[in-house]
Amino acid sequence: MTTGRIIELVAAIAILGFGIWLYRRNRAVDRGYGSQGAVLLFAIAAIMAVHALGLLEYRPSQSELEALGG
């Protein structure tokens, strides 16, 4: 992993932690339903983590490589 990806993964974990804190913060006010903002933070953290781990990179199959190579 590159330094940039490690930083992105740490940021995703920090956003996830903040989302958990935000979700649990107002339990009495929202009667246990949680926060819509926290759910958005969960989605952002998940997308950042997937990107940081390189799961969105294009990896051509062997047949695609052979077709390009001739």
N, C-alpha and C positions, 0 to 999 in steps of 0.2 A: 504494500500500500504506500502511496505517496503521502507526503506531508499534507497536501491539500485535502486528500480524502480522509485522512485521520482527523483533521480539523473539522471537516464537514460532518463526520460521524459523531464527534464530541458535541458539536452544535445540535445535532439531531437528538442526542441523548439529553442535552440540557433543555431543549424545547419540550421533549416528552416529560421530563421531570416537572417543568413549569406547568404543563397541561394537567398533570396529576394533581399538583398543588391547587391549581385553579378549580379543578373538578370537585375536589373534596372540601374546599374552603367554605362555601356557602350552603352547607347541607341543610341548615335550619331554614334558610330563606327560601330555597327552591324546593323544599319538601322532598329531597332525595333524588331529584331528576337530573342534577348535574348542570353543567354549563355548556352552552352551544359553542362558545369560544374555545373551551377546553377540547371539545371534539375536533374543531378545526385545527388546533395545535397538534392533536394526535395524528391527523391526516398529513399535515406538513412534515412532522417528524418521521413518519413512515416513508414518505416519498424521498426525503433527504437521506435516510438510512439506506434505502434500496439503491439510490444513486451513488452514495459513498462506497458501498460494497461492490460496485461495478456490475450490478445485475441488469442494468439497462444497456450495456455495451453490445454492439453487434458482433457476433462471432460467426462467420460464414461456415457452412458445413463443408465437408470434404468434397462433395459433388459440385458445390458452387465454386470451390477453388479450382477443381479440375476443369470446369467449363470455362473459366476465365483464362486458365493457362493453356488451353488449346488442345 
